[in-house]
Amino acid sequence: MKVIVDAIACDGYVKCLRIAPTLFRMNDRNVAVPIVEGELTPGQLKLAEMAAKMCPSKAIHLID
């Protein structure tokens, strides 16, 4: 699985960064950007799932 962020949907709440600071960073427009571009490890996947669930904008998605 990989994690992606819909930059248009992201409203910069920063919840993903609080949940998974090793997976996300905020760019200069205050939009979340995934740090890990490849396949996620099981631990990273768990964090990404929690971040996606807690994202108020539903901007975080997991894809195969």
N, CA and C atoms as a LAMMPS dump frame, in Angstrom:
ITEM: TIMESTEP
0
ITEM: NUMBER OF ATOMS
192
ITEM: BOX BOUNDS ff ff ff
-5.0000000000000000e+02 5.0000000000000000e+02
-5.0000000000000000e+02 5.0000000000000000e+02
-5.0000000000000000e+02 5.0000000000000000e+02
ITEM: ATOMS id mol type element x y z
1 1 1 N 0.84 -1.185 0
2 1 2 C 0 0 0
3 1 3 C 0.881 1.242 0
4 2 1 N 0.36 2.282 -0.61
5 2 2 C 1.014 3.583 -0.628
6 2 3 C 0.034 4.615 -0.081
7 3 1 N 0.568 5.708 0.424
8 3 2 C -0.277 6.784 0.934
9 3 3 C -0.162 7.979 -0.014
10 4 1 N -1.309 8.578 -0.314
11 4 2 C -1.335 9.791 -1.126
12 4 3 C -2.207 10.831 -0.427
13 5 1 N -1.997 12.085 -0.78
14 5 2 C -2.796 13.178 -0.236
15 5 3 C -3.4 13.954 -1.389
16 6 1 N -4.696 14.168 -1.333
17 6 2 C -5.386 15.006 -2.307
18 6 3 C -5.116 16.451 -1.912
19 7 1 N -4.208 17.102 -2.633
20 7 2 C -3.78 18.461 -2.292
21 7 3 C -4.926 19.464 -2.366
22 8 1 N -5.889 19.221 -3.21
23 8 2 C -7.026 20.141 -3.324
24 8 3 C -7.937 20.012 -2.099
25 9 1 N -8.099 18.794 -1.608
26 9 2 C -8.979 18.56 -0.453
27 9 3 C -8.332 18.939 0.872
28 10 1 N -7.002 18.895 0.946
29 10 2 C -6.309 19.154 2.213
30 10 3 C -6.523 20.601 2.651
31 11 1 N -7.018 20.765 3.875
32 11 2 C -7.262 22.097 4.431
33 11 3 C -6.219 22.501 5.471
34 12 1 N -5.169 21.709 5.616
35 12 2 C -4.074 22.081 6.505
36 12 3 C -4.375 21.985 7.986
37 13 1 N -5.193 21.035 8.381
38 13 2 C -5.498 20.864 9.805
39 13 3 C -4.307 20.322 10.596
40 14 1 N -3.366 19.676 9.932
41 14 2 C -2.111 19.155 10.492
42 14 3 C -2.334 17.936 11.396
43 15 1 N -3.507 17.362 11.411
44 15 2 C -3.742 16.174 12.244
45 15 3 C -2.868 15.013 11.786
46 16 1 N -2.672 14.88 10.484
47 16 2 C -1.847 13.788 9.975
48 16 3 C -0.415 13.904 10.489
49 17 1 N 0.077 15.106 10.539
50 17 2 C 1.446 15.329 11.011
51 17 3 C 1.557 15.017 12.501
52 18 1 N 0.533 15.311 13.259
53 18 2 C 0.543 14.985 14.686
54 18 3 C 0.478 13.478 14.917
55 19 1 N -0.283 12.776 14.077
56 19 2 C -0.441 11.331 14.207
57 19 3 C 0.772 10.592 13.651
58 20 1 N 1.263 11.041 12.504
59 20 2 C 2.334 10.316 11.811
60 20 3 C 3.404 11.278 11.274
61 21 1 N 4.192 11.87 12.159
62 21 2 C 5.198 12.832 11.704
63 21 3 C 6.296 12.217 10.837
64 22 1 N 6.424 10.898 10.868
65 22 2 C 7.416 10.243 10.014
66 22 3 C 6.872 9.965 8.613
67 23 1 N 5.588 10.216 8.399
68 23 2 C 4.972 9.951 7.095
69 23 3 C 4.579 11.208 6.329
70 24 1 N 4.388 12.318 7.037
71 24 2 C 3.893 13.539 6.391
72 24 3 C 4.712 14.755 6.783
73 25 1 N 4.694 15.74 5.896
74 25 2 C 5.231 17.065 6.175
75 25 3 C 4.263 18.056 5.553
76 26 1 N 4.354 19.287 5.968
77 26 2 C 3.509 20.331 5.38
78 26 3 C 4.367 21.146 4.418
79 27 1 N 3.82 21.435 3.251
80 27 2 C 4.567 22.256 2.295
81 27 3 C 4.331 23.735 2.569
82 28 1 N 4.864 24.596 1.725
83 28 2 C 4.767 26.042 1.943
84 28 3 C 3.348 26.586 1.787
85 29 1 N 2.43 25.79 1.249
86 29 2 C 1.021 26.201 1.127
87 29 3 C 0.164 25.58 2.228
88 30 1 N 0.847 24.977 3.234
89 30 2 C 0.181 24.318 4.36
90 30 3 C -0.681 23.142 3.915
91 31 1 N -0.156 22.398 2.946
92 31 2 C -0.802 21.194 2.441
93 31 3 C 0.081 20.01 2.807
94 32 1 N -0.528 18.936 3.285
95 32 2 C 0.22 17.744 3.663
96 32 3 C 0.816 17.075 2.433
97 33 1 N 2.047 16.594 2.612
98 33 2 C 2.756 15.887 1.556
99 33 3 C 3.337 14.614 2.176
100 34 1 N 3.105 13.459 1.549
101 34 2 C 3.7 12.236 2.081
102 34 3 C 5.22 12.274 1.96
103 35 1 N 5.902 11.825 2.986
104 35 2 C 7.359 11.731 2.953
105 35 3 C 7.768 10.411 2.303
106 36 1 N 7.034 9.346 2.598
107 36 2 C 7.326 8.017 2.062
108 36 3 C 6.55 7.856 0.758
109 37 1 N 7.279 7.686 -0.343
110 37 2 C 6.611 7.579 -1.641
111 37 3 C 6.391 6.141 -2.084
112 38 1 N 7.116 5.206 -1.505
113 38 2 C 6.987 3.808 -1.912
114 38 3 C 6.011 3.05 -1.037
115 39 1 N 6.188 1.736 -1.047
116 39 2 C 5.347 0.857 -0.24
117 39 3 C 5.578 1.115 1.243
118 40 1 N 4.506 1.1 2.005
119 40 2 C 4.582 1.323 3.443
120 40 3 C 4.893 0.026 4.178
121 41 1 N 5.661 0.142 5.242
122 41 2 C 5.892 -1.004 6.12
123 41 3 C 4.611 -1.23 6.929
124 42 1 N 4.465 -2.37 7.582
125 42 2 C 3.264 -2.588 8.4
126 42 3 C 3.056 -1.498 9.463
127 43 1 N 4.123 -1.052 10.102
128 43 2 C 3.995 0.013 11.099
129 43 3 C 3.567 1.332 10.48
130 44 1 N 4.14 1.653 9.33
131 44 2 C 3.77 2.879 8.626
132 44 3 C 2.324 2.808 8.143
133 45 1 N 1.92 1.636 7.689
134 45 2 C 0.551 1.455 7.211
135 45 3 C -0.449 1.72 8.332
136 46 1 N -0.157 1.232 9.515
137 46 2 C -1.056 1.465 10.658
138 46 3 C -1.187 2.965 10.945
139 47 1 N -0.062 3.683 10.924
140 47 2 C -0.099 5.133 11.146
141 47 3 C -0.858 5.838 10.028
142 48 1 N -0.633 5.418 8.789
143 48 2 C -1.317 6.035 7.646
144 48 3 C -2.82 5.812 7.722
145 49 1 N -3.222 4.627 8.148
146 49 2 C -4.654 4.342 8.297
147 49 3 C -5.275 5.24 9.358
148 50 1 N -4.569 5.427 10.47
149 50 2 C -5.084 6.304 11.532
150 50 3 C -5.159 7.748 11.035
151 51 1 N -4.147 8.199 10.314
152 51 2 C -4.147 9.566 9.785
153 51 3 C -5.296 9.761 8.803
154 52 1 N -5.52 8.781 7.936
155 52 2 C -6.617 8.879 6.966
156 52 3 C -7.964 8.934 7.676
157 53 1 N -8.113 8.132 8.706
158 53 2 C -9.373 8.099 9.454
159 53 3 C -9.623 9.42 10.184
160 54 1 N -8.568 10.039 10.71
161 54 2 C -8.714 11.258 11.498
162 54 3 C -8.691 12.546 10.668
163 55 1 N -8.388 12.442 9.389
164 55 2 C -8.319 13.645 8.542
165 55 3 C -9.708 14.261 8.369
166 56 1 N -9.916 15.484 8.857
167 56 2 C -11.233 16.121 8.735
168 56 3 C -11.657 16.358 7.28
169 57 1 N -10.687 16.511 6.407
170 57 2 C -10.975 16.792 4.991
171 57 3 C -11.068 15.526 4.151
172 58 1 N -10.748 14.379 4.742
173 58 2 C -10.721 13.105 4.022
174 58 3 C -9.79 13.193 2.806
175 59 1 N -8.653 13.854 2.989
176 59 2 C -7.704 14.074 1.902
177 59 3 C -6.647 12.995 1.789
178 60 1 N -6.554 12.113 2.778
179 60 2 C -5.528 11.07 2.787
180 60 3 C -6.139 9.77 2.306
181 61 1 N -5.45 9.133 1.348
182 61 2 C -5.943 7.89 0.761
183 61 3 C -4.829 6.866 0.696
184 62 1 N -5.204 5.613 0.864
185 62 2 C -4.282 4.5 0.723
186 62 3 C -4.616 3.775 -0.579
187 63 1 N -3.597 3.51 -1.381
188 63 2 C -3.808 2.845 -2.661
189 63 3 C -2.87 1.652 -2.783
190 64 1 N -3.256 0.689 -3.608
191 64 2 C -2.396 -0.476 -3.88
192 64 3 C -1.322 -0.127 -4.869
